[in-house]
Amino acid sequence: MYQVSAELQAAILSSSPLYGIMLEDLTTARTLTAEAIFTATSDRESTSLSDDIELGAVCSQSWTVNIADSAGGYVGHMFRLSLYIADIEGGKMTWGRLARYKFGRIKTLTPRQIRRLGEVLGEPIPMGVFICTKAPKNGTGRELSLYDMLYFADREYKCGLQLPASAEAVEQDVCRQLGVQCMGGAVSGDLQESGGADLLASNGAQLVAASFDFEIATIAAGTTCRQMLGYIAAARGHFGFIDREGVYRTRWYTSAREITASEADEPTLSETPNIIVGVVCDIDDDTRMTAGETDESKGRILQLACPYMNRSLLDSLFSRVKNYTWYTAQFRHRLGDPRLDVGDVVTYSGAAIPVTGLAFSYDGGLSADITAAGLNDEEQLI
């Protein structure tokens, strides 16, 4: 969960915050603010292979932004997208609030309000760094399709290292080829380290994880950058993502905040919690390794594929996820919180809901659709 100042946190948690949006073109140094942006929607997940929580998923984040400018010149440019809260106390006016006015109402603004246009409450909240992949005309403006640099991760990985090499070195090499900085499982804010760090189990007990670095001796022909990153993330007991500053990281799920009935629709929530009791890893077509239970009637068995898995790695990652408990859920967060990230865990009436899918929608206000992947009640009974 992104950390902000106390002033900004209070504004985010207020009853009806108004947001502005800012799109900085890092290629040309031009900036689009709320008066030039009509709507924006995002999509981000931590699962790729199924509708379940996964180890080793590496998924791209995307935004679709509708802007007033029809001139073009956006494709291939890098953008930083940020949100901010409009300060409307004391008659202040911001670009974000002005964007909600129809033209005929602008004349109602006082000279003092006009002089204070552009003021924001607290610091801007970075939402990510993206490349524009297409920008077709949409009415009198354009619709920008923005993706993080994992958009290019499905190309074949051409290893630039002398093998054998450490997994960390390979991870760095993959990210170098994708043009992103790599921090892997390093600490960022409230994110836990990938190895050697004290970890919290779902019951609050301390776990000590062994080092998750390992040696990679061979790489199969045709392996993509995404697959390579996924193998390394899986061996850590993590999924991979690019953070708000455009840096590649891996993480597991960590507690974030409680969501109340006043800010969100009541979730569609499984009656039975999911509990991880085992892990099954396919090394290749003929070799499978297990840790914990293999009987699905006793709980959830996570499945993954990693050709570099060994017994020490599997036992270490299982100690990270063993007995992790959550509820399958879907709900609309009407007062969307821009601090939330995929990988955060929110609670609703005491139910732990890991954010495996997060889709923001901006139109002056902010809302979010939140998903916690997992089996529904019927599937858990099978």
N, C-alpha and C positions, 0 to 999 in steps of 0.2 A: 504494500500500500504506500503510495507516494506521500511523503511527509511535507506538510506546509506549515506556515506560521499559525499561531493561535488565532489571530484576527481572521485569517482566511478560513480556517477550520470552522469558526463560529458562523461565518457567512454561508459556507457550504451546507451546514446543518440547520440553517434557518428555514422558515416555513416556505418561502417562495423566492429563492435566489434567481436573478436574471443573469444570463451568461453572455459574454461576447466571445468572438473567435478571431484568431489571428493566424495568418498563413504567411510565413516568411520564406521567400524564394532565396535559398542559399547560393544559387547559381548566379543570379543577377542582383541580389541585395534589395529587390523590391518587396514590399509588404502589402498584403491584402488584409484589411480589417473588416469588422462586422458589417459595415455599410456596403461592402462589395461582395458579401457572402450571404446567400439566401438560406441554405440548409446544408447540413453535413451529417453523414451517418458512418459508423465504423463497424467492423466485424473482426473478432479475435477469438481464437480457441486454443486450448491446450491439448486437444485430442484430434487425431487425424485418421486413425485406422478403424475406429468404431464409435459407438455412442457410449463409450465407457471411459473412465479414468485410465490413462495410459502411462507407461514408462517409456521414454524415448521419443515421444511426439515432438516434432519441430515444425511449428506452424507460423505462417505469415499473418501480420496484421494489415488491414486495409481500411482506407477511408474513401468515401465518395463525397465530393464537395461541389456544390452548385454555386457558381460565381456569376457576377454581372458582366464581367469583361468578355467580349466576344472576339477580341483581336488575336488571341492565340499566343504561341511562343511559350508553352508550358511543358510539352512532352520532353522527357529526358532530364528535366530540372529536379534538383533536390529541394525539398520543403521541410520546414519545421512547423508543426501544427501545435498551437497552444490555445487554451481556454482561460478566460478570466471572468471574475464576477463584477458586474456593474455596481457601483456604489450609488444608491439612490437615496441615502439618508440625507437630510438637510437640503433637499431640493437639488442635489447633484445630478448631473446627466452624463452619460457615457455614450460612446459610439454603439456599444451593444444595446443599450436601451433605445437609442434613437432609431436603430434598425427596426424596432417593433412599431414605430409610428408610421401611419399612413401619411402621404405627402400633405394632405390638407391639415393635419394636426401639428406639423412642424411650426406653423406660425404661432402656436400657443406657447412655445418655449420662451422663457424670459431671457433677457440679455445675460444675466448671471449664469443661467444654465448653459447657454451657448458658449460662454467663455470657459466653462469647465468641461467642455466636451473632451473625451479621451481619458478622463481620470478613471482609475480602476481601484477596486478594493483589494489590497494585498498584491502579491506577486502573481504573474502569469503562471499557469499550470501546464508544463510541457506534456503533450500527448504522444509525441513520437517524431521521428525523422523519416521521410518517405521520398520515393522517386515517383514522378508522374509518368504513368505508362500509356495513358491516352487522355485526350481532352476534346471530345466531339462537341459540336455546337448543340445547345439545348435551349430552344427559344431564342431569346436575345442574348443569352450568355453561353457559358460552357460548363460541362460536367467533368470535373477532374477525377481520374481514378488514381489514387495514391497507394503505394505498397511499400512495406519495409523491404530491406535488401534480401531477405529470405525468399523474395519473389523469384530470384535467380538461382535458388539452391537446388533445383531439379536437374541441373546439368551435371555431366559426369565429372567426378573429382579426379584431377590429374595430380597425384602426389608430388610435391616439390621437395620432399625430404628423402634422406637416405634411410631406408628401413633396415633393421627395426628402429622404431622411434617411439617415444612416449605418447600416450593418448593425448596429453595436454599439448604436445608439440604439433600433433596432427590436427587437433581442434584449432589451434592458432593458424595453421597453414590453410585450412579450409576457409576460415574467416578472412584471411588475407586475400584469398582468391575472390571472395564475395565482396571485398571492399568494406568490411566492417571491423571495428575494434572488437577484440574478444577478451572477456573476463571470465568465461566459463562459469564455474561455481563460486567465484570470489564474492565476498560480502558486498552488498549494495543496499544501504538503508537497513531494512529489516530482513533481508534475504540471508539465509544461512549459507555457510561455506559448504563446498562439495565434499570435503574430507577433513578429518582431524578436528572437527568442530563439535561442541556440545549441541545435541539436538533434542528437541522436545517431542515425545510421543503424544498421541491424541489424548492420553490420560494425564498428561503433564509430567510424566516421568522423564528423567534425563537419559539420553542415549549417547554413547560415544561412538562415532563412526570411524572406521579405519580409512586409510587413504584410498581414494577412488582412482588414483592414477595407475595405469597399467601399460604394458608394452604391446605395440602393434607391429607384427612381423610381416604380414602380407595384407594386401587390399585387393579384393576380387575385381576383375575387369567389369566395367559398367556400373560400379557403385557410384551413386550420386553424392553431391555435397550434403544434401539433406539427410540421406541415409547414414553417412559417416558421422555427422553431428548427432543423429539420433542414437546410434550405437553407443557413443561416448556418454550421452545424457542418460541412456537407459542403465548403463553400468554404474552410474552414480545414484540411481533411484530418482531421477529427475525428468523433466521435460525441458525443451529448449525454446528460447524466445529472444526477440530483440527489444531492449528496454526503451524508455522514453528519450534517452539520449542517443539512440542508434547503436548501442553496444550489445553484442550477443552475450547472453547469460543462460545458465540453467538453474532450475529451482524445483522444489516440491511445495506443497500447500502449507501456508502459515496463516495464523489467525489475524484478522483485520479489524472488523467492527460489527456492531449489532445494527440490524435494520428493523425499524419499527413499522407497525401497521399504518401509522399516519403518513409515511413516506413511500409506501409500496403496496401494490395489490397483494392479497394473500396468495402465497405460492401454491402451485400444484406440487404437493410434497408426498413422497413415498411414506407409507405408514411404517414400513420396516427399514431400519438403517442398513446400509452396506458396511460390512466389516471385512477387512483384508486379513485372510488367514494363511495365504500361501502365494508363491510366485512360481511360474513355469516359464523357462527360457529355452527357446529353440536355438541351438548353436548352429545347426545346419539341418538338412533334410532328414538326417538319420540320428541326430544326437539331441537329446533333450535333458535339461537339468532342472531340478526342483528344489525348493526350499519351503519348509512349513507343510501345511496340509495340501493334499491333492483331491480331497473329497469336497465337491462343491456344495454338498448339503450342509457343510459346517461353516460356510461363509464364502467370501469372494476370493477367487483365484486370479491374480493378475497374470496376463500372458504377454510375453515380449519376445523379440528376436534380436540376438546379438552374437555374432560369430566370435567375439573376443571374451565372452563370459567365462569365468572360472569359479571354482567353489568359494574362494575367499571373497571375490566381488559379490557373488550372489548372496552369500550369508550377510555381508555388510549392508547391501541395499535392502534385504529383507528386514534387517533390524530397524531400518529407517521407516518402513511402511507397515510393519506388522501391527495388527489390531487398529490400523487407522479406520475411523468410523465416520460416515457421512450419510446424508440423505439425498436421494435423487430429487431434483427440484427444477422448476421453471417459474419465473415470476417477472413482473414488470416493476422496476424501481422508478416510480414516477418522478421523484426528486433525485435524478441521477447524480452519483458522487464521482467526480472526475479523478479522485484519488485512487479509486479501485483499479486493480490490475488482475488479469488472469493469473491464477495461482494464489490469490487471497482467499480466505475463508470468512464468510459472513455468517451471522447467526440470526435466526428468526424464530421467536418464541422458544428459544433454547435449542433449536435444530441447527447443527453445523452444516453449512452449504458451501462447498468449495466452488469457486468461480472457475468453471472449465470453459464457459462461453460467455462473452461480454460484447454486447452490441449497443453502442451509444447512438442517440439521435438528438441532434441540435437544431433548433429553429428559433433561438432566442432564449428558450428554456432548455433544459437538458433532462433526458430520461435515458433509461438503460434496460435492456432485456438481459437477464442473468440466467444462466443454465448451469446446473450441476449434473454432469453426466453420470450414469449408473443404471442399474437394473431397476425397473419398476416392480411393484408388488407381485404382479402375475409372474414376471420372469424369475423373481427370486424363489417362487414356489415350485418352479419346474425342476 
